[in-house]
């Protein structure tokens, strides 16, 4: 049983707030560069940095520019980057075979980064939407997103990424059973040390819009993703999904989006104690950036406060487009 808080004036909470030194001594949670994963977008071309209108400050980078960005991230101490490809529209088909092409854009980017910056961990996205003619994360037949057939495609995609040198696979598709199938295939193919960070609780959210622009899937999407992504009204279901994915071989789990679902992060960490991450998604980033650019909030302070919110909710790390800015501010404080 928790002790009862003393009464005023014996108890004055302001005593431990009166100076910076006392505030730091009493601080319950901390944020470090080690808590950051930087999501980045890659496209074909040479020396290309193509701004994404709906995500101010974020660009699609050609592989050569991406390698330089990875070098800069490593210099800042960021431990991992996560790759999302903008696939040539001519390569997007209903069968999605480009997803497991060993020479596709994502796999070439993995190899280039691991060759130039071997110390940084490379995380990938495992889902079919960047390769799908209709913008869905799974194969589609007669308007139905196919679960089991999609898993077969995701397994081939996972093995191609592992062969390219990926350190962490991030299945974001939300098909039932894909973690077990991926883990078994990785084990049987000699990739026992490739980690899986499962998007275990991924909600059918309105906060993904700018991301879909960034990977070129938004305009192609036919229908919605509510038959495989989670209902925003549900939280117990998230715990069941997380438990299942951990039992099937996930090494870490993710909650997506982030700030609207901090309660899920807290419940997941308290319940399972597994490595737990959140994705501060494109819509969250865009809102903070827009408010800051309009002078309505202090951008840096709001950014850092949002990062601390994830740590307070139990997250071991955060995928955020702010990662380089956060790292620079943290490094300046040391």
C-alpha positions, 0 to 999 in steps of 0.5 A: 500500500502506498504511503499517504502524502503528508499535509501542508505545510510539512509537505511542500512539493515546491521545495524540490522544484526551486532550482535546476539542480533540485529539479534534476535530482528529483526527475523521474524519467530521462531522455537520451540519444539512445532512445531514438530511431530515425525514420527516413524515406528513400527514392531512386536517383542521384544527389536527390533530396525531394521535399515532402510538402506535408512534412516540413523539413523531411525529404525523400533522399536518393541512396547517396544522400541517404548514406550521408544522412546515416553518417550524420545520424551515427555521428550524433549517436542515433543508434538506428534508422528505419527505411521507407521506400518511395517505389517507382509507380511503374513497379507497383503491381497487384502481385507486389513482386518488387517487394522481395526483389533482392535489387529493389530500392530498399534492399540496395539502400540497406546494403549501401548504408551497412557498407558505409556506416556499419555501426548504425542499425538498419530497420526496415518496413515489412508491408506491401503498400509501397509496392501495391498497385492499390495501396494496401498492406496486403494482397487484394482479391475482389476487394478483400485483403488476403491474410494467408497469401500476404504472409507468404509474400511478407516472408519472402520480403523479410528474407530478402531484407535479411540477406541485404543486411537489415538488423531489425525487421519492422512488420507493419502489415497487421496480418494475423500470424505473420510474426511466427511465419517470419521468425520460422523462415529466418531461423531456417535460413540462417538469420537467427540474429535478425531482430523483429520489432512488430507493429503489434498495436497499429491503429486505423488512424487518421494521423498517417496521411502525410506518410502515405504521401511520402511513400506514394501510397495515399493516392492509390489506396482503394477503400480503407485499412480497417479490416486489418488495422486496429479500431481506435476504441480498443485497448484490451485487443492491443494487449492480446495482439502484443502477447501473441506477437511476443509468443510468436518470436517478436523481440520488441513491440511497437504502438502506432501512432504514438501520442494518441495511444500513450495509454497503450504504451503504458499498459504494454510495458507494465503487462509484458516488460518487453522492449516497447516502442512508439512511432511518433507518426507523420501526422503528429510530426506535421501538427507540431511543425505547423504549429511551430511554424505559425508561432503558436508553440515553441517548436523545440520545447514542444518537441522535447516535451513530446519525447519525454511523454513517450518515456514517461509512458514506458517506451524504451524508444521512439521512432520520430522524424525529429530524431536528428533535432532531438539528438543535437539538443541532447548533445548540446546539453552534455 
